[in-house]
Amino acid sequence: MPLTMANMGEEIAIKKVGGKEETRRFLENLGFVAGGFVTVISRVGGNIIVNVKDSRVAIGSDMANKIIV
């Protein structure tokens, strides 16, 4: 399922990062890599705030849909 459907507060493993090469590289630089873990902190408007690699990152729902957990 995409990251946008994940429950808040639950630590989940990233299975795959999709999208174009440029998008995948951008997300990997933020810490979204297959095998890594992410926790959804909150949802504000169309954005999702997540904890990834001990950092809080806000991404749009379009980017979050490319992250499969």
Secondary structure, 3 states (H helix, E strand, C coil): CEHHHCCECCEEECCEECCCHHHHHHHHHHCCCCCCEEEEEEEECCEEEEEECCEEEEEEHHHHCCEEC
